[in-house]
Structure formats: C-alpha cells, structure tokens
C-alpha cells in the first residue's frame, strides 16, 4: 500500500528521499568532528568576525592566514544568513577550535592524521552551539537543492525520472559531506538549483514577470554566495537563446526577459561589486583574491581534473578520506553509459532535445566559469561543481532511463550503500577520538613506561595480521598531560633488518596533551601507516618503537620503567605483516619431514654441495605450518662430524616470526648460515634440523627421532 501511495504521489516520494538525505547528513555531521570538513573553521570564522567587525576586507596573505579566516574573499550572503542564526552566541572559545594538527594530511589520502585540528574533550564556551546551527542551516539548504532538482526534472521530463535524479543526488557521499558542514557552496548550489527550475518554467510556458524576476533574484543571490555563481547569468541567457531557437519567444520577449532578469540580479548583487571597486579598484576583487589563492608559478595540469572527479563522488574529510575503489569504477561506468545513452536518446527523440540542451548548457556554463577559476587559482575540488550536481543527475538519468526504463532508480542503490556505510565505518575510523577508560582491560600488553608527566600503560593489537600496504591498528592506554603539548610517535621496524617500514607522528585521540586531565586513564586508537614500496618478504612480526616528542623543539621525552630504571627505547611486538605477494621460493631438494603435528619441512637448498674449511654454508629452509604451534620453538640447526660432534651451529627462533604466531597453512622460508672451521678434515658430515621448546622438549618425527639429517661431504 505504501509503495502504491509513493507511485501515485511523487511529492511523497521526493519527501521520503529528503528524509533519507537528512538521516545521512545528520549521520555525517555527527561522525565528522567540528571543523574537520574542508575549510569549515575558516567559514565559521567568517561568520564570527562578521558579527564582531562587519564585512571583511581582504588583507595581505600573512595577516589573513594568521587570523584563520581565509575565506574572507568570498561574497557574504551565506555568512550574513548564518550570522543571523548564531547572533545570540558569544563563541568566546572559538580559538580552542583553531588548534592545528602539525601532522595533518591535508588533501592527501592517508590512514592517519586525517584530523586537521586537535580536539579537546571539553570546551569552555558555546562555539559548538554555533557550529551545529550552521551545519543544520547547510543541511536545510541541501534539502532545498534536492527538492528543486525534483521539481525541475518533473517540469522538463517526468515525475519518475526526476525522483531517480533526486535519489542519485541525495546519495552522492561528498555532496552529503559538504551539505552537513559549514560551507558557502551549499547556498550557491541551492541558488543554482532554483535558477535552473525557474528557467525550466520559463522554457515550458511561464513567461510571467514574477517568474522572470525570481530568475534574476536567484542569479543575483548565487553571485552573492560565491564568485562562480556568475554562471547563473549564463543559465538565464541560455534560456532566452533556446526559446528563440525553438521559436517559443519573439526577439522582443527574449530581450525583455534578459533585461529584467539581469536587472534583478544587479539589484541583489551590484552593491558587492561597487564595494569591490571602492576597496580594491577591481570589480571582482580578483587580484586581492589571487594574492591569497592564486596559482602563482604552478602550471595548470589536466591531472587536476582527476582529483575533481574523485572528490566529486567520495573523497571525504579534508580531502583525505577516500571511498572504496569499487565505487569509483561503478560511477565511471555509470557516467559513460549514461552519457552515451543520453546522446542516443536525444538524437532519436525530438521532444527531449530542448530540455537536454538546456541542462547541458547550464552544465557547460558552470564548467566554463570553473575553468576560468582553475586557470588562475588552485581550487580543483569536486564540491565546486555541486551547483550543477542536480543538472548532472538529471542528464544521467535521462540516458539511464533509455537503458533501464522503470528500473532506473536502482542505479543509485550502490551509491546509497556507499553513502550509508561512510558515517559508520570510514569516518569513525578516521576521526577516532579520545575516550576515558575505567581500567586497562585484561589481555592488554602492559608497559607502564613513564615519559615525564605522561605514562604509557598498555596496548592491544586491533588486527593481529596485516597485509602489504595495510596500516597497523592498535589501541593505546595512557594517562597524564604535558605542558609542552608533546605528541606520540610510533615507528614500525623490520625485525630482520632493523629497517623502518612504517610510522606515524600523531596526537592520540586527536587531543592536545596540554589539555588532558592528569587523573584520568585514556584510551585511543592508533593507526600506523606502512610503507608500500617494500619488496616481498616472508611473514614477520613487526617491531614497534613508541615514544613522545615535543613538536616545536623535537625533544624526545626520556623514558622510565615502572621500577624507576631508565629505558633507552621502548620497542614492543606489533602485528604480523603477511605480504600476499611473497611466494615460498623453490628448493633444490624436497623433503617431507613432519615435526609433531604442527611443523613440516618442505625442502632445502644448500649454497655448496661440498664443505670447505673456513667457508660459510648457507642453507635455505622451506616450512609449512600443519597446525598452529602451541609455543615458541627454537630451531636446532648445525653440522655434526662422524663422531657426532658439533662442527658448526646456528640455533635460534625463526627469523622475524615466532612459531606461536604461525597459523595453519602458513608457508615460511629463511636462510641460515653456518661458519665452518678453518681446519675441516675431509670425510662425512651431517646437517641436522629439529625443533625444541624453551624447556628443552623436542618435537618428534614420525620415526620417533627428533632430528632430520642431510648427508654432507668435505674433501
């Protein structure tokens, strides 16, 4: 019954889409800490200083960036409305939100330090109230964009197609992310959607003075929202041109339409341009703006469009939290098929040509404005194209409907799945905050190492095994604070070579240590990115060095154990790195020696067929775990002479990976070297291989013996 009501009442369907979008947007807003969306703090500061000082003046770059309100070159409409919404707040603690993370990964996808700012557990004022009001204000604007996209599609095509387009738009993850943050893109996007809808009305018969004035007012409001809102004047001119070409309007009607619309736009936004001329002797304040954001000597690269494409769909956070790769493959195929089908449909169906050309012209108008911006300023982000996101969705759904018919809305379901997953997986992991813990849990690896006023109590491995390039994830328990705001560092080390294979400098739980309560125990997630350029190696248990450092001076805090003894460095056992690229090397000799129920020798390779005095014999052993060993075994390995006297020996645990960490089916290989004595009599020798536990108990072979022998000969 409910489904039939939606089919019969498309407005109900549009309302449900907006309700779904609101759920997603609020989920994103809750998952992303205040200030962590692109430029959110500068947008907030624009509103803050607007209330304190009035309209901003673009000053020199050093002054602007020192104050943090780096968006002051933007037109003010979004911020003026926002200022009305938060005028009753004091925002006395706004400076506490400006604590910058010196290790932030800005504009670069990373597993760690996605937070651009440091976040306290508590704040002293009501800035959070202002933040949330402005975020909700943005969400309301985005709801209007979705609704207007539906209305424009219904006017130009059909209700069912417009619902599919609205559903697609409502599930673009980056659109949801920006819509749930403080950003003036949300108002120019709404004004663009309104202008498109009103122009669609004009093309389909509404030539009233009221509609024409509204078109001009929406264009003027768009210009007063963001510079590239000037593209909305292109929508207006395009409407008149198409109406002339389709002989719907006379020249006189078209000129009247353009003059009234442009005049209304000038009435709304003209004062801003007059102000620019008076302040900067520049209609657009272009030179003052480029002094802040100009491209300078950096050339324009076509590769920047790739960044625009990815960030249009799903690059979240401060352009550093990337969506799943399958999503980008899917939207590329969807776009390619949709555009191809759109062209085929438009050529075959004359009735679709006018609305399709109108939407395509709007799309190109905005892209033309953005190309001018891109050639002069470094601003290649997908959100800049959101003013035509609804137009793009409509065009895509026109093509998709030609292929899928009534099943067209299903094409947005993968996007909806990605959009739903993000606030409950990607974003919480990227912005895992500091938590207060009651105690260190049982099973955690105790450390209790003090670094001045900070104490690292324990840690746990969240993932005991990681693959090539995957980060190592841990949970750390610590207490204390530090007046110099010391940060934590972790270095991943190859246990075989001592080479650094990963690491991170970070503030645990995104919190500055000078704001912590020394009487509380804290729990924080720690992500250690691993190098991706490492050659394949057998599985290894990574060693991790922990420590604290003062960022301004690079002073490393001295470490003291629980018993008061100084500690030169703190190195702990990390996760097992199991590189799926590594393959057990073939051996010259095969074997099938089973030690107990857990370990099997598959084969071996000798560097020399004949022993020579003073030489070094290298032996590569290839192993397989038949079952997880119950303890850490040591390898018995050496050479016996004819009297069973040891000639050379190299006992020890397997290099880099204790046997207690081996799992069923694991393949492992390592090279052992035996230094032969200078005086080595000719004769028969035996290489022996076996396993024994710390208490001396050996693993037996099926024969009952405990050693596997390989005959050798010395000349």
N, C-alpha and C positions, 0 to 999 in steps of 0.2 A: 504494500500500500504506500509506504513512504517513497519507494522508488518511482511509483507512478505519479505521485504528487510533484516530485522533482522534475520529471519529464514534462508534466503539464504546466509547471510554473518554473521557468528558467531563472526567474529572480530568486526563488528559494534556493535553487542550485548555486547561484552566484553568492548568495548569503552564506551557504554552507562552506563554499570554498574560502570565503573571507574568514569564517570562524576557524577553519583548519589552519589558515595562514596565521591568524592571531595566536593560536596554540603554539605553532612553530616559532613565531617571532618572540613570544614571551619565553619559550624554552631556550632560545639562543641568548636572549638578554640575560637570563639567569645563569647561563653557562659561561658567559664571557664577563670577566671582571670589569668593573667600571674603568674606562679609559683605555681598554685594550683593543677596541675596534680602530680601524685606520683613522688617524688624526682626531680621535674623539676628544682627547684633552684639549688640543687647540680649538676645536669647535666649541667646547664648553667654556673655554677662557674668552672666546669672542663674546658670548652671552654675558659672562661675568663682568668683563671690562666695559661692555656696552651699558650695563646698569650703573657702573661706577663712574665712567668717564664720557659716555656718549659714543657717537660713531667713531670708528677707528681711523687713524691716519697711518699710512704706510711709511715707516721709517727705514733706516739702514738695516741691513741684514743682521748685523751683530746685535742690535737693540731688540729687533723682533724676536730672534731666536732665544735671546736671553730671557725675555718675558714669557715665551712659550706660546703666545697667541699667533702662530704662524699662518693662520687663515685670514688675517685681517685684510688681505687684499680682495676678499670675496665680497660681492654685493650683500646687503644686510637683511633682506626680507625674512629669511628663515630664522635669523637670530633675533630680529625685532619681535617676532611672534613668540619665540622661545623666551625672550626676556620678560614678556608679559606673564608667562606661565610660572616663572620662578622668582618674580619680583619680591615676593614675601619671604624669601630665604636670605640668610646672611652669607652663606658659603665661606665662612671665616676659616675653614680648614682646607680650602682649595689647594694650598701649597703642598699639603700632605699627599695629594694625588699626583704631584709632579716629580716624585722621587724616581729618577730614571734608572733603569737596569743597564749597567755599563756593558753587559754581555749580551744584550738583546739581539736577536736575529730578526732584523727589520728587512722585509721584502725578500727574504731568502728562506726557502722551506728548510726547516730543521726539526730535529727531535727534541731539542732542549732550548731553553731560554726564549720561548715564544712570547713571553710576557715582556712588554716594552717598559713597564713600570713596576716598581716594587709596591707591595700591598700590605698594609698593616692589618692586624686583626681587629682593631677598633680605631675609629676616627673621632675627632673632638668637636665636629660641627655638623651642619646639615647639608653639606655639599652632596651627599648621597641622595637626599630627597630631590634636589635639583637635577641631578644626573638622571634619576628614574623618571621624573616628569618629562624631561626632554626626550628620553628614549621612547616613552609611551606616545609622546607627540609625534615622533618619527613613524611609529607603527601605525598610528591613525592616518598619517599621510599616505603610507604604502597601501593601506586598505582602500583609500580613495583611488589610488592608481589602478588597483586590480578591478574595482568596480567600474571605473571609466573605460578600462580595456574591454570589459564585458559589453558595456553599452555601445562602444564604437564598433566592435565586431558584430553585434546584433543589428546595428544600423546598416552596416555595409554588406553583411553576408547573411548569417542566420544565428539564432539563439544557441543552437547546439555547437556550432563552430566557435562562437565567442566564449562559451563555457569551457571548451577544450583549451583555448588560448589563455583564459584566465587561470585555469588549473595549472597549466605549464608555467606561467609567470609566477604563481604563488609558491611553486616548489623549486625554484632556482636557488640553491643554497646561498650563494653570495648575495643575491637580492634580499633574501631573508636576513642575512647577517648585517648588511648595511641598513636595512629598514629597521632593525632593532637597536640601532646605535644613533648617537648624536652626529648628524651629517647633513649638510645642506643639499646633498644630492637628492635627498628624499623629497624636498619641496620642488626642485626643478623637474624631477621625474613626474610628480603629480601634475604640475602645470603643463608639462608636455602631453600627458595623457588627456588632460582636459581640453587642450587646444586641438589635439587630434580628433577627439569626439565631437567638438563643436564644428570643426571644419568638415567632418563627415556629415553632420547635419546639414551644413550649407550645401554640400555636394548632392545631397538627397532631398533637396526641396526647401529647406528652411533658410530663406534669404531675408529674414526679418532683421530689423535694425537691432533688436535685442540680442540676437544670436551673433551678429557682426560685432557689436560692442563687447560681448563676452569673449569672443575670439581675441580681440585686441587686448582686453584686460588680462586674459590668461597669458598671452605672449609677453606683455609688459611685466607681469608678475614672475614669469620664467626668467626674463632678463635680469630682474632684480633679485633673483635667487642664486644665479650662477652665470658666469660670463658666457658659457656656450649655450645659455638659454636663448641667445640671439637666433639660434636655428629655428625657433618657433615662428619668427617672421618669415622664414622660408616656407614653413607649412602654409602660412596664410597666402603668400604669393603663389604657391603651387596650386592651392585650391582655386584661385581665380583663373590661373592658366588652364587647368584641366576643364573647368566649367566652360571656358571659351572654346577649347578644342572640341569638346563634346556638344557644343552649341546649346548649352543649357542657359548661358547668360549672354547678354549683349555686352559690347565693349563698355558702354556707359555703366551698366550694372557692376561689371568687374572692377572698373576704376573706382567707383563709389565704394565698393566693398573694401578694396585695398586701402583707400584713403582713410576710411572710418576706422578700420582695424589698426592700421599703423598709427593713426592719431591717438586712439585709446591707449595703445602700448606706450606711446611717448608721454602721455599724461601720467601714467603709472611710474615709469622708469626714468623719464627725462631728467628729473631733478638730480638723480645719481650721476648722470653724465655731466651735468652742469657743475656739480661739486668736484668731479674729477678734473675738469678743465681749470677750475679755480685753484685747486690744490696742486695739481701736477702738470698743468698745461697740456693735458693728454686726455682725450675723450674716454679711452678705456683704461687709463692708468697703467698702460701696458709696460712702459719702461720701469716704473716703480715695482710692478709685479714681477717682471723678469729679473730684476735685481735680487729678488728672493728665490725665485723658482726657475730662472732661465736655464736653458740647456748649456749655455756657455760654449766651450770648445768641444763638448761631447757631440759626436755626429749622430744623426738620426739613423737608427738601424731598423731594417724590416723585421728583425727578430723580436723587436718590441711588441709587434702585433701578436706574437705567440703568447707573450705574457698577458696581453689584453684578453685574448681568447680564454686562457685557462682561468684568469681571475674573474672573468665574467661569470663563469659557471660555479667553480668551487675552490677558491683559494681564500681561506678564512683568516681570522686573526689579523695581525698586522702584515698581511700578505705572506704568512709563513706557515700556515696550517693547510696542507694540501689534501684534497679529497682522494678517493680511491681511483686508481688508474682506469678501471673498467668504465667509470663514469665519463671520462674524457673521450674514451673510444666510442662510447654509446652516443654522446651528443654530437660527435663529429659525423658519425654515420647518419644520425637523425637529421642533422642540418643538411648534409649533402643530398640525401634522398628527398628531403622536404623541399629544398630549393629546386632540384631537378623536376620534381613533380609539379611544383608551382609554375614553372615555366611552361611545362607541357599542358597543364590545365588552362593557363591563361591564353595560350595560343589557340586552344580548342574551343574555349567558351568566351564569346564576345562580351557577355554580361559581366564577367569578372574583371575585365581589363581596367575599367575606370577605378574601382576600389583598390585593385592591386597596384596600379600605377601610383595612385595617391599615397598608399602606405610605403611603397618603395621609395617614392620621392621624399617623404618625411624621413625615412631611414637614411637616405643619402645626404639630406640636408644636415642632420646631426653629425654624420660622419665627416662631412666636409668641414664643419666648424671644429670638430675634434682634430682633424688633420692639421688645420692651421695652428691649433694649440700645441699639438705634438711636435711640430717642426721647430717650435721656439721654446717650449718648456718641457721639462721631464715629468710627464703626467700620464704615462701609459698604463692605466688601470681599467679593468673591466667595468667598474662601477660608473665611470664617466659616460658609459654608453647606456646606462639604465633609462634615460629619458626616452629611448626608443625600444626598450625591452618589450613593452607591450605590443608595439608595432611588429617587432621581430617575431613574437609569439603568434600573432595573427597571421602573418605571412607564412610561417612554418606550418601552421595548422590548415591553411588553405591547401598547401601542397600535400600534407599528410592525409587530409580527408579524401583527396583524389585517389590515394592508395588504400586507405584503411576504412573509409566510409564511417559507419557508426561506431567503429572500434577506435577511432582516432584518439579519444581521451586516454586510452590505455598507454599511449606512447609516453605520457608524463609519469606513469607509475614508477619506473626506475629512478627518475629524478626525485619523486616523492619519498622513495625508500632512502635515498642518499640524504635528503633533507632531514628526514626523521632520525636517522642514525647519528648525524653530526652532534647535536647537543647532548647526546647521552654517551658518546664514545670519544670522538676526536677532540671536542672542546674540553670536556672534563680532564682528559689526559694532558692536553696542552697547558691547562691552567689549574693544575692540581695545587690547591692552596694548603697552607699550614694548618694542622689540626692539633688540638690539645689532647694528649693521651693520658689515661689514668695510670698506666704502668707499661713496662716493656713486656710484650707477650712471651709466653713460653715458646721455646723453639727458635727465638731470635738469637743471633750470634752476638754474644756480649763482648764489648770492647772497654767501656768505662775509661776512656782516654780524655784527659783534660787539656784544653788549649787556652791558657789564661782564664778568662771568665766564661768560656764555653766548654761543654762536656759532651762528647760523642758517646752515647751509652750502648747502642746496639744497632744492628741492621738485619734485614731479611732480603732474600732474593725473590723478587716477584715472578721472575721467569728463570728457572734453573738452566735452560738451554736456549741459546740464541743462534740464529743463522748468520751467514755472511751479510755484512752491512746493516744488520738489525741492531737497534740500541739495546743496551743492558739496562734493566729496570730494577730498582731496589727501593726499599722503604727504610728510612733512617730515623732513629730516635735520638734526640739530643735535648739539651737544656742550657739555660744561661742566656746572656746577651753580651754585646761588645760595643764599647763606646766609640770605637773607630769603624764600626759597621763592617767588620770582617766578613768575607764571603767564604763559601765552602768550595773546595776543588776535589776532583777525583780523576785519577789517571789510570787507564787500563793498560796493562803491561803483558806482553807475551812472556809466559813463564820459561820458555826455551831460550829466547834470545835476549830478554830484557828490553826489547824494543817497545816504545809506546804505540799502542794500536787503537787508542781512543781516549777520550777525556772530556771534561767539562769544568768550567768555572761558573758558579751559579749561586744564587741565594735560595736556600732550601725553602720550599713552600712559597716562593716569591716574596718572602718577607725580609725587610731590612733587620739585621741583627741588633741594631741600636734601639729598636722599638719593642723588643721582646721582654716578657716578664721572666725574671731570673728564677722565679719559684715554680714555674710550670714545666712539665715534660711535653715536648713537641714531637709530632710525627709528620714526616714529609716524604713525598715521592721524589726519587732521584732518577733521572734518565741520563745515561752516559752514551752519547753518540759514538759509534765505532767507525773506524776508517773503512772505506770501500775500495781502496787501492791495494789491499794486501794480497799476496799470492796465496793460492790454496795450500792449506796445511792440515795435518791430521787433527782430530778434535783435541782441544786443550781447555784446561780450567784457567780462565783469565785471572791474573792477579790485579788487585786494585789498590792504589795508594790514595789514602784520604788525608785531608789536611785543611787548614784555614789560612787565609791570607788577607791582608789589608789592601784593598784595591788601589788606593792612592799612592802608597809607598812600596807596594809589592813585598812588604814584610811578611814572612811566614811565621805564624804563631808557633812557639815551641810546644812540644807535646810531652805530657807527663802521664805515666801509667797510674793505675789505681793505688799501687803500693808506694807511690811517690818517686819512683825511678824515672829518670828522663828517657825519652824514646826518640831515637834519631829519625825514624819514619814509621808510619803506620801502614802496613801492607796487609790486605785481607784477601780471602778467597772470593772470587766472583763467580759469574755464571760460566757454563761450558760453552765455548764457541765451536759449533759443529758446522763447518763450511761444507755446504752441499755440493760445491764444485770439486772438492777433493775426492780422488779415487785412490784406493789402495793400489800401490804400484805392483806390477807383475814381478814374481820372484823366479830366479833361475831354478830353484829346487822346490818342489811341492812337498807338503807334509800333511799329516792328519793326526797330530799329537794332541789328545784331549786331556787337559788338566782338571781333574774334578768334574763337576757338572757345569762349570762356568766359562772356562777359557780353552781356546783351541788354536794351536799353531798351524797356520795355513801354508807357510813356506818361508824360505830364507834365501838370501843372496850373499855370497862371500866375495869380498873385493880381490882376494888372492886364492888361487887353487892350491898353492904350496906355501907353507910357512917359511919365513926367513928371519934369522936373528936380527933384532934391532928394528924390524919393520912394524908397521901398525896394520892390524887386521880390522877391516870394517865389515860388520855383519848387519844386514837389514832383515828384521824380523817382521812378519805379517801375521796379525792376530784377528780373531773373531770372538766376540762375547756370545756364548751359548745361552747364558742367563746372567742376570745382574750379580756380580760378585758380592759376597756378604761383608767384605772388609777390604782394607787397602793391602794388597800383596806387593812384595818386592820380587823383582826378577833375579833369579840365580843365574849367573852368566859368566862363563870363563872357559879356560882350556886346561885339561889335565894331561900329564905325560903318561908314559907306560906304567909308572908306579902309582898312578892316581894322585900325584902331587900337583897342586895348582901352579901353573906356569904364568897365567895372566887371569885377571878377574875384573869384572865391571858390574857388580851387583848394584841394585837400586830400583826404586819405583819407576814405572814407565814415565818417560819424559813428558811433562805437561799435563797429564791426566791421571789422577789416582784411580785405581781399579774400582773403588767403591762407587765411582760415578759412571762406570760403564753400563750400558743398557743392552738388552737382548738385540742381537743383530749388528752391534757396533763393529766396524772394521777399524783397525788401528795398526799403524806401522811406525817403526822407529829404527834408527841406525845406532848400533852400539860399536864402540871402538875399543880394541884390546891392544895394548902396547906390549910387544914381545920382548923378552930379554935379549941383550946383545949377544950373549953366548947361548945359542939354542942348538942342542945336539940333534943330529938327524935321527929320524925314527917316526914312530906312530904316535899321534896325539888324538885327543877327543875334545870337541867343543860340547859343552853341556848347557842345557837350558832348563829352567824349572821355576816354580813359584813357591814362595813361603810367606807366612804371615808374620806379624811383629813378634808373636810368641814362639816363633820357630817352626810351627806346624807347616808341613809342606803339602801342596796339592798333589794327589797321586795320579799317575797314568793308569789306563785300564789294566795294564800288566801288574800293577802294584808298585812298580818303580816310581821314583819321584823326579827323575831327570831324563830328558831327551838328549840323545848323543848324536853328534855328527862326526864321522871319522875324518881326521886330518893327517897330513904327512909333511915332514920337514926334511929337506935334503942337506 
